[in-house]
Amino acid sequence: MEIGTKFGAIIDQLQRPGTASPTPSTPPVRPALIKPTTDAQCAMLRQWAEATPLYPTATRERASEDELLDCIELMRSNLPMEKMSARAGAIKVRTLTDFLADYSGAALADLAVKAIKRLRWFPSVRDCLDILDEERPPVSDQQIALRLCQDYQTERFDEWFAGLRAGREVGDVPDQWKRIAIERGALRRLADGSIVIRATYYGPFKSYQAAEAKAA
């Protein structure tokens, strides 16, 4: 079977109903991607980011079936394929389409042009992924949301830590904050497990010291 005929048959199969990669469902509505100003807003944004599957963003829409097939056809028409059986050729193309299905139409168009310019043979999956990896993928909405939450938490911690240095109460804060403050010397954990502000505490730190102070 001629290579052109063989790949024509493969492309025809790919165009039949049921063979195209599934289109992702509509993503759930996300909260506004702005830095939270309250703990409740931060919790809501973080919960959405951690619970929502990654969807293509507006800057990276998933390629349509036609765009995917155009990419394969353009490379097939301009790059010869190394000698292999019809079955092996079909497997190679199908594997390649599976790996390329999640990329945008623009990325696939760019891939086809670069592959034709650089390669002597129809590309392997690794060849294509190496070319596609040259372009940094856009940051997802989930990543942006988590970064905003982190920025908010960092500011809150800095304010709280500055308050400790000024002698304010520890308050109801995450245990992780207390551990960091102990490591930085702003807090001290006593023998009984309680935590005190180091700068304002003048009592005993050891259990035997506490007993001696009480006896005195």
Backbone bond lengths (Angstrom), bond angles and torsions (degrees), N, CA, C in turn:
res aa  C-N    CA-C-N  psi(-1)  N-CA   C-N-CA  omega(-1)  CA-C   N-CA-C  phi
1 M - - - 1.470 - - 1.530 109.02 -
2 E 1.317 117.61 134.44 1.448 121.59 178.47 1.530 109.79 -66.53
3 I 1.345 114.74 148.97 1.466 118.48 -178.13 1.520 111.08 -59.80
4 G 1.362 115.85 -43.31 1.459 118.88 -179.68 1.508 112.05 -59.94
5 T 1.334 117.20 -43.99 1.462 121.41 179.14 1.517 111.09 -64.62
6 K 1.348 114.86 -41.72 1.459 120.08 -179.31 1.526 111.19 -60.32
7 F 1.340 116.77 -48.52 1.447 119.61 -178.91 1.517 112.15 -72.13
8 G 1.325 117.04 -29.08 1.453 119.17 175.04 1.517 110.66 -61.18
9 A 1.324 115.80 -40.64 1.465 120.03 178.68 1.516 111.35 -66.49
10 I 1.338 116.22 -38.46 1.467 119.82 179.02 1.513 110.65 -64.54
11 I 1.347 115.97 -45.01 1.458 120.07 179.57 1.519 110.47 -62.55
12 D 1.353 117.22 -39.84 1.462 120.19 177.58 1.521 110.66 -60.06
13 Q 1.339 116.57 -40.98 1.459 119.95 179.42 1.522 110.90 -64.62
14 L 1.327 115.31 -39.70 1.457 119.09 -179.27 1.519 112.22 -65.69
15 Q 1.339 116.55 -25.12 1.459 120.26 -177.94 1.521 112.64 -86.16
16 R 1.330 117.34 -7.95 1.462 119.13 -179.63 1.524 110.33 -73.96
17 P 1.352 117.52 152.14 1.464 120.79 179.67 1.523 111.12 -57.24
18 G 1.302 115.59 140.43 1.458 120.38 176.20 1.507 113.68 92.46
19 T 1.330 118.16 -10.15 1.458 119.56 -178.01 1.519 112.51 -99.77
20 A 1.323 117.65 -15.44 1.462 120.29 -178.80 1.523 109.81 -73.77
21 S 1.306 116.41 151.79 1.457 121.18 176.98 1.520 108.89 -64.30
22 P 1.341 117.33 140.67 1.461 119.98 -177.49 1.509 112.08 -63.13
23 T 1.315 115.61 142.17 1.459 121.25 177.09 1.515 108.88 -84.53
24 P 1.319 118.86 132.12 1.455 120.13 -177.97 1.514 111.21 -63.65
25 S 1.337 115.29 147.12 1.461 119.73 177.78 1.519 109.26 -70.73
26 T 1.326 114.79 165.89 1.462 119.66 -178.80 1.523 110.04 -65.27
27 P 1.335 118.04 127.42 1.458 119.88 -178.15 1.524 111.34 -68.62
28 P 1.325 117.15 151.53 1.463 119.77 178.02 1.520 110.84 -65.35
29 V 1.322 115.40 155.44 1.462 120.72 -179.84 1.525 108.62 -66.14
30 R 1.318 116.62 129.80 1.461 120.83 -178.85 1.520 110.33 -96.67
31 P 1.339 116.65 156.00 1.464 119.73 173.43 1.525 109.90 -67.04
32 A 1.316 116.87 166.73 1.459 120.81 177.14 1.528 109.44 -62.72
33 L 1.326 115.72 134.90 1.467 120.63 -178.38 1.530 110.05 -86.32
34 I 1.319 114.84 70.16 1.463 121.91 175.64 1.523 108.08 -129.60
35 K 1.328 115.94 155.47 1.462 119.34 -177.33 1.517 110.32 -62.87
36 P 1.331 118.13 130.50 1.467 120.54 179.79 1.530 110.97 -63.09
37 T 1.326 114.45 155.68 1.460 120.35 176.08 1.526 111.31 -118.04
38 T 1.332 117.19 -6.53 1.461 121.59 177.27 1.517 109.24 -136.93
39 D 1.329 115.93 161.93 1.466 120.41 177.55 1.525 110.92 -62.37
40 A 1.339 116.79 -36.46 1.464 120.20 -178.84 1.528 110.88 -64.71
41 Q 1.330 116.84 -43.73 1.466 120.15 177.87 1.526 111.20 -63.06
42 C 1.316 115.81 -40.63 1.458 120.24 179.32 1.524 110.46 -63.40
43 A 1.318 117.01 -44.35 1.461 121.13 -179.61 1.527 110.85 -63.00
44 M 1.334 116.90 -41.11 1.455 120.42 -179.69 1.527 111.17 -65.37
45 L 1.331 116.71 -43.01 1.460 121.03 -179.55 1.521 110.80 -66.33
46 R 1.323 117.35 -42.72 1.460 121.01 179.06 1.528 111.08 -65.59
47 Q 1.328 116.35 -41.03 1.463 120.01 179.41 1.524 110.78 -61.50
48 W 1.342 116.50 -42.45 1.467 119.38 177.66 1.523 111.12 -62.75
49 A 1.338 117.20 -45.35 1.463 120.95 -176.29 1.523 111.85 -64.16
50 E 1.327 116.99 -38.09 1.457 120.48 -176.96 1.518 113.00 -81.47
51 A 1.329 117.21 -22.55 1.464 120.25 -176.21 1.521 113.16 -98.54
52 T 1.345 117.82 -15.11 1.461 121.13 -174.59 1.523 110.68 -95.11
53 P 1.339 118.15 127.89 1.468 119.93 176.22 1.520 110.74 -61.99
54 L 1.313 115.83 154.27 1.457 120.46 178.18 1.517 109.84 -71.17
55 Y 1.314 116.38 125.88 1.460 122.87 175.31 1.518 109.01 -115.21
56 P 1.329 117.39 152.86 1.469 118.86 174.87 1.516 109.98 -59.11
57 T 1.313 117.69 139.59 1.456 121.08 179.16 1.519 110.15 -86.81
58 A 1.317 114.89 174.92 1.461 119.09 -177.44 1.523 111.81 -61.63
59 T 1.346 116.47 -26.93 1.455 119.57 -178.84 1.523 112.28 -86.59
60 R 1.329 116.67 -4.61 1.457 119.34 178.75 1.524 109.66 -142.41
61 E 1.322 117.36 69.30 1.443 122.00 177.35 1.526 108.99 -70.84
62 R 1.298 115.29 140.87 1.456 119.94 -179.58 1.525 109.90 -64.06
63 A 1.341 115.77 138.09 1.460 120.74 -178.01 1.524 110.78 -60.59
64 S 1.324 115.07 144.55 1.463 119.37 174.38 1.526 108.88 -75.01
65 E 1.315 116.06 168.84 1.469 120.05 178.50 1.527 110.24 -61.65
66 D 1.324 116.62 -40.79 1.469 119.75 -179.77 1.531 111.33 -63.96
67 E 1.333 117.03 -40.38 1.467 120.24 179.17 1.521 111.13 -65.31
68 L 1.317 116.12 -38.39 1.466 120.03 177.96 1.522 110.86 -65.49
69 L 1.319 116.30 -45.04 1.468 119.98 -179.43 1.530 111.42 -68.52
70 D 1.339 116.99 -35.45 1.468 120.15 176.88 1.524 111.01 -60.96
71 C 1.330 116.18 -40.87 1.462 120.78 179.38 1.529 110.59 -62.32
72 I 1.332 116.30 -47.54 1.471 120.47 -179.80 1.531 110.35 -63.58
73 E 1.328 116.64 -44.22 1.465 120.77 -177.83 1.523 111.71 -65.32
74 L 1.342 116.89 -40.14 1.460 120.32 -179.41 1.527 110.68 -64.15
75 M 1.312 116.86 -42.34 1.463 119.59 177.97 1.519 110.94 -69.69
76 R 1.323 116.96 -38.83 1.465 120.62 -179.58 1.520 111.29 -65.05
77 S 1.335 116.23 -35.94 1.460 120.32 -176.96 1.527 112.48 -74.49
78 N 1.323 117.27 -22.69 1.460 120.27 -173.97 1.528 114.26 -113.33
79 L 1.309 117.24 -13.07 1.466 120.47 -178.78 1.522 110.08 -124.50
80 P 1.325 117.79 122.32 1.469 119.48 179.19 1.519 110.78 -68.28
81 M 1.305 115.48 154.04 1.459 119.99 179.34 1.515 109.53 -104.12
82 E 1.310 115.92 138.62 1.451 119.36 178.22 1.531 110.03 -60.90
83 K 1.308 115.81 148.53 1.450 121.09 -174.06 1.530 110.97 -60.40
84 M 1.320 115.42 126.94 1.462 121.43 177.38 1.513 108.35 -160.54
85 S 1.311 116.70 168.09 1.459 120.41 -179.50 1.523 110.71 -70.09
86 A 1.336 114.62 162.20 1.462 119.05 178.53 1.528 110.95 -59.98
87 R 1.330 116.46 -39.05 1.466 120.62 179.98 1.524 110.85 -65.45
88 A 1.332 116.97 -43.45 1.462 120.28 178.86 1.523 110.90 -64.30
89 G 1.338 116.53 -39.40 1.460 119.87 178.17 1.518 111.59 -63.27
90 A 1.330 116.22 -41.78 1.463 120.04 179.15 1.520 111.05 -63.97
91 I 1.334 116.32 -41.38 1.464 120.33 179.07 1.527 110.29 -63.56
92 K 1.334 116.09 -41.43 1.463 119.99 -179.42 1.521 111.42 -61.25
93 V 1.335 116.51 -46.53 1.463 119.58 -178.79 1.520 111.22 -67.16
94 R 1.308 117.78 -41.30 1.465 120.38 -179.96 1.535 111.08 -64.59
95 T 1.324 115.21 -41.34 1.470 118.53 177.94 1.524 110.35 -61.98
96 L 1.309 115.30 -42.36 1.463 119.89 -179.47 1.530 110.82 -63.13
97 T 1.319 116.94 -44.19 1.471 119.44 179.92 1.524 111.37 -63.64
98 D 1.337 117.44 -35.09 1.467 120.04 178.03 1.523 111.04 -63.25
99 F 1.324 116.14 -40.84 1.463 120.12 -178.27 1.533 111.97 -73.99
100 L 1.333 116.92 -29.12 1.465 120.11 -175.87 1.526 113.07 -89.42
101 A 1.313 117.55 -10.87 1.464 120.93 -170.29 1.525 114.07 -62.13
102 D 1.331 118.30 -26.10 1.462 120.58 -176.26 1.522 113.67 -89.02
103 Y 1.322 117.47 -2.12 1.464 119.99 -179.10 1.533 110.93 -89.41
104 S 1.310 115.76 162.82 1.465 120.35 -178.56 1.522 110.56 -77.80
105 G 1.335 115.82 162.15 1.455 120.42 176.93 1.524 111.69 -61.43
106 A 1.331 116.51 -38.94 1.465 120.31 179.39 1.521 111.17 -64.32
107 A 1.344 116.29 -40.31 1.467 119.87 179.32 1.522 111.22 -65.30
108 L 1.336 117.16 -38.65 1.461 120.57 -179.83 1.524 111.25 -70.73
109 A 1.322 117.29 -37.24 1.462 120.31 177.01 1.525 110.15 -63.15
110 D 1.324 116.27 -41.84 1.460 121.33 178.14 1.529 110.41 -65.74
111 L 1.320 116.29 -39.43 1.471 121.17 177.38 1.515 111.28 -58.55
112 A 1.339 117.04 -47.71 1.457 120.85 -177.27 1.530 111.29 -60.17
113 V 1.329 116.53 -43.98 1.465 120.46 -179.40 1.529 110.75 -64.45
114 K 1.327 117.08 -46.78 1.462 120.45 -178.80 1.527 111.55 -65.81
115 A 1.338 116.83 -38.44 1.463 119.87 179.46 1.531 110.82 -63.12
116 I 1.322 116.25 -42.55 1.466 120.29 179.74 1.526 110.84 -64.28
117 K 1.329 117.09 -38.17 1.464 120.84 -178.93 1.532 112.19 -71.99
118 R 1.331 116.57 -34.11 1.464 119.45 -170.02 1.525 114.96 -100.69
119 L 1.309 117.13 -32.71 1.458 120.47 -168.89 1.520 112.37 -100.71
120 R 1.319 115.47 155.45 1.459 121.12 178.12 1.524 111.38 -100.73
121 W 1.334 115.98 -18.47 1.455 120.54 -177.66 1.525 109.75 -130.13
122 F 1.314 115.03 161.12 1.468 120.40 174.91 1.528 108.00 -53.91
123 P 1.346 118.11 130.23 1.472 120.71 -168.54 1.522 114.51 -72.02
124 S 1.315 113.21 153.59 1.456 120.78 170.49 1.526 108.73 -84.10
125 V 1.322 116.89 171.78 1.465 120.57 175.70 1.524 110.28 -58.72
126 R 1.326 116.16 -41.87 1.467 120.45 -179.21 1.524 111.26 -63.44
127 D 1.342 116.76 -40.66 1.466 120.34 177.18 1.528 110.53 -57.36
128 C 1.331 115.60 -46.95 1.468 120.37 -177.15 1.530 111.78 -66.43
129 L 1.325 116.91 -43.75 1.463 119.93 -178.62 1.526 111.14 -66.16
130 D 1.324 116.68 -35.97 1.466 119.36 177.38 1.523 110.94 -62.08
131 I 1.327 116.50 -41.30 1.464 120.11 178.63 1.528 110.70 -68.33
132 L 1.310 116.84 -43.74 1.464 120.80 -179.18 1.526 111.70 -65.45
133 D 1.332 117.26 -32.73 1.464 121.11 -178.53 1.528 112.48 -70.38
134 E 1.311 117.20 -11.60 1.463 119.74 178.40 1.526 111.43 -67.76
135 E 1.311 116.07 -25.05 1.461 120.91 178.32 1.516 109.26 -97.30
136 R 1.343 117.18 124.11 1.458 120.04 179.20 1.526 109.80 -69.01
137 P 1.343 118.34 126.34 1.466 119.62 179.25 1.522 110.99 -67.30
138 P 1.309 117.88 150.83 1.463 120.38 179.71 1.522 111.79 -65.37
139 V 1.298 116.25 152.29 1.456 120.80 177.82 1.520 108.82 -72.41
140 S 1.318 117.05 134.88 1.461 120.32 -178.39 1.529 110.83 -76.85
141 D 1.326 115.21 160.98 1.462 120.30 176.64 1.523 110.57 -60.57
142 Q 1.343 116.15 -35.95 1.460 119.76 179.82 1.527 111.35 -64.28
143 Q 1.321 116.72 -41.28 1.462 120.06 178.34 1.532 110.92 -64.47
144 I 1.330 115.95 -40.57 1.467 119.80 177.86 1.527 110.06 -62.23
145 A 1.335 116.71 -44.46 1.467 120.98 -178.98 1.525 111.10 -61.23
146 L 1.330 117.03 -44.54 1.464 119.97 -179.47 1.532 111.43 -66.83
147 R 1.320 116.66 -35.17 1.461 119.64 177.82 1.524 110.56 -67.19
148 L 1.339 117.16 -39.77 1.465 120.60 177.36 1.525 110.87 -63.41
149 C 1.322 115.97 -40.42 1.463 119.80 177.27 1.521 110.77 -63.54
150 Q 1.336 116.07 -41.44 1.452 119.96 178.99 1.529 111.21 -63.59
151 D 1.334 116.66 -41.21 1.466 120.68 178.12 1.534 110.74 -60.80
152 Y 1.334 115.25 -42.82 1.467 119.86 179.57 1.525 110.90 -63.94
153 Q 1.347 115.99 -46.22 1.465 119.76 -179.34 1.523 111.42 -64.47
154 T 1.322 116.88 -37.11 1.465 120.43 179.10 1.522 110.73 -63.82
155 E 1.332 116.84 -43.80 1.465 120.35 178.23 1.526 111.48 -63.80
156 R 1.335 115.64 -42.18 1.470 119.47 178.08 1.522 111.14 -61.31
157 F 1.340 116.62 -43.54 1.459 120.21 179.99 1.526 110.88 -63.69
158 D 1.327 116.48 -44.07 1.470 120.09 -179.16 1.528 110.72 -60.38
159 E 1.329 116.78 -40.90 1.468 120.75 178.36 1.524 110.50 -65.13
160 W 1.324 115.90 -44.04 1.469 120.12 179.85 1.524 111.23 -64.47
161 F 1.321 117.15 -42.82 1.460 121.40 -178.09 1.527 110.31 -65.65
162 A 1.344 116.47 -39.61 1.456 119.86 176.74 1.525 110.48 -62.79
163 G 1.333 116.03 -35.41 1.459 120.21 177.24 1.523 111.88 -65.13
164 L 1.327 116.67 -39.56 1.467 119.82 176.31 1.525 110.66 -59.19
165 R 1.319 114.84 -44.77 1.467 119.09 179.66 1.529 111.29 -60.82
166 A 1.332 115.25 -28.77 1.468 119.91 -179.75 1.526 112.12 -88.67
167 G 1.343 117.24 0.38 1.459 121.05 177.18 1.508 115.56 93.09
168 R 1.322 118.92 11.76 1.465 120.70 178.71 1.523 110.46 -74.30
169 E 1.339 115.28 164.64 1.460 121.06 -179.57 1.533 111.23 -66.79
170 V 1.332 114.16 155.25 1.467 119.50 179.55 1.518 110.03 -65.00
171 G 1.313 117.45 -47.38 1.463 121.09 178.42 1.521 112.77 77.65
172 D 1.316 115.05 -177.88 1.468 122.03 -178.75 1.528 109.08 -90.32
173 V 1.302 116.53 93.04 1.463 121.95 -177.65 1.530 109.12 -127.46
174 P 1.317 118.19 163.60 1.462 120.43 178.99 1.531 112.11 -59.52
175 D 1.324 115.88 147.68 1.458 121.27 179.45 1.529 111.56 -59.67
176 Q 1.331 115.77 -32.69 1.463 119.22 179.52 1.530 111.10 -60.83
177 W 1.327 116.25 -38.71 1.474 119.74 178.36 1.526 109.85 -62.32
178 K 1.328 116.47 -42.49 1.464 120.49 -179.28 1.529 110.27 -63.90
179 R 1.335 116.17 -41.67 1.470 118.44 179.81 1.527 110.85 -62.50
180 I 1.332 116.63 -40.81 1.467 120.01 178.93 1.520 110.18 -64.29
181 A 1.334 116.03 -41.52 1.465 120.01 -179.34 1.529 111.14 -66.22
182 I 1.328 117.49 -34.65 1.470 120.73 175.82 1.523 109.74 -66.15
183 E 1.349 116.05 -43.78 1.462 119.80 179.19 1.530 111.50 -62.33
184 R 1.345 116.58 -33.62 1.467 120.53 -179.11 1.516 113.09 -87.41
185 G 1.333 116.28 -1.27 1.454 119.82 174.88 1.508 115.83 86.89
186 A 1.335 118.53 6.59 1.464 120.11 -179.92 1.527 111.56 -83.77
187 L 1.328 117.31 -26.57 1.458 122.20 178.10 1.529 109.17 -120.53
188 R 1.314 115.17 162.42 1.465 120.77 177.32 1.520 108.42 -136.52
189 R 1.330 116.94 133.29 1.466 120.96 176.70 1.523 108.23 -94.50
190 L 1.339 116.43 123.47 1.453 121.34 -179.24 1.515 111.28 -80.82
191 A 1.316 115.68 172.20 1.463 120.84 -177.27 1.523 111.82 -63.08
192 D 1.330 117.68 -30.37 1.465 120.18 -179.70 1.529 112.68 -83.66
193 G 1.332 116.95 2.89 1.466 120.66 177.67 1.507 114.12 96.08
194 S 1.309 118.00 -11.89 1.458 120.46 179.46 1.523 110.28 -73.88
195 I 1.335 115.76 159.40 1.465 122.01 -177.42 1.518 108.87 -119.17
196 V 1.327 115.50 135.03 1.466 120.03 -179.48 1.526 108.86 -129.87
197 I 1.328 115.28 159.25 1.459 120.63 174.96 1.523 107.54 -76.99
198 R 1.288 116.31 121.25 1.462 121.12 -172.70 1.536 112.19 -61.01
199 A 1.328 116.78 -40.75 1.462 119.95 -174.11 1.521 112.78 -68.37
200 T 1.352 117.82 -22.72 1.471 120.10 -175.31 1.521 112.71 -113.47
201 Y 1.324 117.54 4.45 1.467 120.02 -178.45 1.526 109.65 -102.12
202 Y 1.345 115.68 128.40 1.461 120.37 -178.38 1.531 111.79 -123.36
203 G 1.309 117.52 9.91 1.454 120.83 -179.85 1.518 112.18 -85.88
204 P 1.341 117.66 -176.53 1.470 121.65 -179.86 1.526 111.22 -72.13
205 F 1.327 116.83 147.35 1.450 121.60 178.01 1.524 112.02 -97.17
206 K 1.337 117.60 -27.96 1.454 122.29 -178.33 1.524 110.32 -97.37
207 S 1.318 116.06 154.19 1.458 120.03 -178.54 1.526 111.26 -64.31
208 Y 1.355 117.39 -38.39 1.465 118.82 -179.33 1.528 110.97 -68.65
209 Q 1.342 116.44 -30.25 1.457 119.73 177.24 1.537 109.77 -67.01
210 A 1.335 115.19 -40.38 1.454 119.03 178.73 1.516 111.12 -62.58
211 A 1.338 115.88 -40.22 1.486 120.20 179.30 1.515 110.77 -65.62
212 E 1.343 116.66 -41.48 1.471 119.65 -179.86 1.525 110.57 -66.06
213 A 1.363 115.78 -39.87 1.473 118.87 179.52 1.522 111.02 -64.02
214 K 1.332 116.25 -38.37 1.471 120.17 -179.28 1.526 110.34 -68.65
215 A 1.335 116.31 -38.98 1.487 119.83 -179.46 1.513 110.73 -67.33
216 A 1.320 116.60 -35.26 1.456 120.49 -179.69 1.529 110.54 -68.75
